Amino acid sequence: MEIIPAIDIIDGKCVRLTQGDYSQKKVYNEHPLEVAKAFEDAGLRRLHLVDLDGAKAGAVKNWKVLETLAGKTGLVIDFGGGIKTAADVEIVFDSGAALATVGSIAVKDGPLFVSWLSAYGAERFLLGADVKDEKIAVSGWQETTDRWVYDFIAEYLDKGVRQVFCTDVSKDGLLQGPALELYRNIVGKFPELHFIASGGVSGMDDVRRLEEVGCKGVIIGKAIYEGRITLKELC
């Protein structure tokens, strides 16, 4: 199973939120490149980079951080947060991202997202599914839709998307364990999917359980920054 460390960016700094709440922000490092290099030096190969300023503003903001990390490490970076227009997609790819991470726009404007899949190739996108009670949540988790996560995934599998990560809103940032039952259901329904778990990981036992469930990858953030999991354990 692929381990994907996360770096969330606000004002160019490495932070973590609790359950997507900007008022519950903790700064872990003012220099994201230091963090990214530590991941690379430990033997990790991917990075999940999130522009929280962009997510809040509805437009990519921290593309310079992406450009620096892509230029000065060999990490395979997926970048998300604020990707709403074709111009945003261009900025993300031009700045060095291997994949553009898209969530809300795939919910709110499916035809636009499908046009990007056609223009750039579905393999260049990582689809994010934020979930509350098996329903899709958008707008920084402030808005829950009536759309079942399974229908959402099925729709874009038909369009060629193969990499999907899912975050259970109720678990993220709490270090209380991941949504194993939800992930088991998703993997069971879509065995062909490259499914990546996200949110709630508190230690290596959780990582092992996710692998047993059949997840192909896991995004880990707070557990690393809080010392619950060491980089040595992950590699």
C-alpha positions in Angstrom: 0.0 0.0 0.0 1.3 3.4 -1.0 1.9 5.9 1.8 1.2 9.5 0.8 2.1 12.2 3.4 0.1 15.4 3.3 1.2 19.0 3.5 -1.6 21.6 4.0 -0.6 25.2 3.2 -1.9 28.5 4.7 0.1 31.7 4.1 2.9 29.6 2.7 3.2 27.6 5.9 2.7 23.9 6.7 -0.4 23.6 8.9 -3.1 21.1 9.9 -6.8 21.8 10.6 -9.2 19.8 12.7 -12.3 18.7 10.7 -11.7 21.4 8.1 -12.1 24.2 10.7 -9.8 27.1 9.9 -10.2 28.4 13.4 -8.6 25.2 14.6 -5.3 25.7 12.8 -1.9 24.6 14.0 1.3 25.6 12.3 3.9 22.8 12.2 6.6 24.3 10.0 7.0 27.7 8.3 9.0 26.1 5.5 7.1 23.4 3.5 10.3 22.5 1.5 12.0 21.3 4.7 9.0 19.0 5.4 8.9 17.7 1.8 12.6 17.0 1.8 12.3 15.1 5.0 9.6 12.9 3.4 11.8 12.3 0.3 14.9 11.6 2.4 12.9 9.0 4.3 12.1 7.2 1.1 8.6 8.4 0.5 7.8 9.1 -3.2 4.4 10.9 -3.2 3.0 14.0 -1.7 -0.5 15.3 -1.2 -0.3 19.1 -1.2 -3.4 21.1 -0.3 -3.8 24.8 -0.8 -6.1 25.8 2.0 -6.0 29.4 1.1 -7.1 28.4 -2.4 -9.8 26.2 -1.1 -11.2 29.1 0.9 -10.9 31.7 -1.9 -12.1 29.5 -4.7 -8.9 30.0 -6.8 -5.4 28.6 -6.6 -3.2 30.7 -4.3 -0.1 28.8 -3.2 1.1 27.7 -6.6 4.6 29.1 -5.8 4.9 26.6 -3.0 4.0 23.8 -5.4 6.6 25.2 -7.9 9.3 25.2 -5.2 8.5 21.6 -4.0 8.2 20.2 -7.5 11.5 21.9 -8.6 13.6 21.0 -5.6 12.3 17.4 -4.8 11.6 14.4 -6.9 8.3 13.7 -5.2 5.2 12.9 -7.3 2.9 15.7 -6.2 -0.9 15.9 -6.3 -2.1 19.4 -5.7 -5.6 20.5 -4.7 -7.5 23.5 -3.3 -9.2 26.1 -5.3 -9.1 24.5 -8.7 -12.3 25.9 -10.2 -11.3 26.9 -13.8 -9.3 25.7 -16.7 -6.8 28.5 -15.9 -6.4 27.0 -12.4 -5.7 23.6 -13.9 -3.0 25.1 -16.2 -1.4 26.8 -13.3 -1.2 23.6 -11.3 0.3 21.5 -14.1 2.7 24.3 -15.2 3.9 24.6 -11.6 4.9 21.0 -11.5 2.0 18.9 -10.2 1.8 15.3 -11.5 -1.9 15.2 -10.7 -4.6 17.9 -10.0 -6.8 17.0 -7.1 -10.4 17.9 -7.8 -13.4 17.6 -5.5 -16.1 20.2 -5.2 -16.1 21.1 -8.9 -16.7 17.5 -9.8 -19.9 17.7 -7.7 -21.1 21.1 -8.7 -20.1 21.3 -12.4 -19.6 17.8 -13.8 -19.5 18.8 -17.4 -16.6 21.2 -16.7 -14.6 18.5 -14.9 -15.3 16.0 -17.7 -14.0 18.6 -20.2 -10.7 18.7 -18.2 -10.5 14.9 -18.2 -10.8 15.0 -22.0 -8.3 17.8 -22.4 -5.6 16.5 -20.1 -6.3 12.8 -19.7 -8.2 11.2 -16.7 -4.8 9.8 -15.4 -3.8 13.4 -14.6 -6.5 13.8 -12.0 -7.0 12.6 -8.4 -10.7 12.7 -7.5 -11.5 13.7 -4.0 -14.7 12.5 -2.2 -15.4 14.2 1.1 -18.1 12.2 2.9 -20.5 12.6 5.8 -22.9 9.7 6.5 -22.0 8.3 3.0 -23.2 11.5 1.3 -20.8 13.9 -0.5 -19.8 17.1 1.3 -18.5 20.2 -0.4 -17.3 23.7 0.2 -14.8 22.9 2.9 -17.3 20.3 4.3 -19.7 23.1 5.3 -22.3 21.8 2.9 -23.6 18.2 2.7 -25.3 17.1 -0.5 -27.9 14.3 -1.1 -25.5 12.5 -3.4 -24.4 9.0 -2.4 -20.6 8.6 -2.5 -21.1 5.3 -4.4 -23.0 7.0 -7.2 -20.4 9.8 -7.4 -17.5 7.4 -7.7 -19.4 5.2 -10.3 -20.1 8.3 -12.5 -16.5 9.2 -12.8 -15.2 5.7 -13.1 -17.3 5.6 -16.3 -15.4 8.7 -17.4 -12.0 7.1 -17.0 -11.0 8.3 -13.5 -9.1 5.6 -11.6 -7.6 7.3 -8.6 -10.0 8.4 -5.9 -9.4 9.4 -2.3 -12.1 9.6 0.3 -12.1 11.6 3.5 -14.8 11.0 6.2 -15.5 14.4 7.5 -16.3 13.1 11.0 -12.9 11.5 11.3 -10.4 14.0 9.8 -7.9 15.5 12.2 -9.1 13.7 15.3 -6.6 10.9 15.4 -9.4 8.5 16.4 -9.1 5.9 13.5 -10.2 5.9 9.9 -13.7 5.0 8.5 -12.9 1.4 7.9 -16.5 0.3 7.2 -17.0 3.0 4.6 -13.7 2.1 2.9 -14.5 -1.6 2.9 -17.8 -0.9 1.2 -16.2 1.3 -1.5 -13.4 -1.2 -2.2 -16.0 -4.0 -2.3 -18.1 -2.1 -4.8 -15.3 -0.9 -7.0 -12.4 -3.5 -7.0 -10.9 -1.9 -10.1 -10.4 1.4 -8.3 -7.1 2.7 -7.1 -8.7 3.7 -3.8 -6.8 6.0 -1.3 -8.0 6.4 2.3 -7.7 9.7 4.0 -8.5 11.0 7.5 -8.4 9.7 11.1 -5.2 7.7 10.9 -3.7 7.6 14.4 -0.9 5.0 14.2 0.5 2.1 12.3 -2.2 -0.2 13.4 -4.7 1.9 11.4 -2.4 1.7 8.4 -2.3 -2.1 8.6 -6.1 -2.2 8.9 -6.5 -0.1 5.8 -4.2 -2.4 3.9 -6.3 -5.4 5.0 -9.5 -3.6 3.9 -7.9 -3.4 0.4 -7.0 0.3 0.1 -4.2 0.9 -2.4 -3.0 4.0 -0.6 -3.4 6.2 2.5 -2.9 9.9 3.0 -1.4 10.7 6.4 -1.0 14.1 7.9 -1.6 14.9 11.5 -0.4 11.5 12.8 3.1 12.3 11.3 3.2 15.8 12.6 2.1 14.8 16.1 4.7 12.0 16.3 2.1 9.2 16.4 3.9 7.7 13.3 7.6 8.1 12.5 8.9 8.4 9.0 11.0 5.4 9.7 7.9 3.3 10.4 6.4 4.3 7.1 9.3 3.3 4.9 
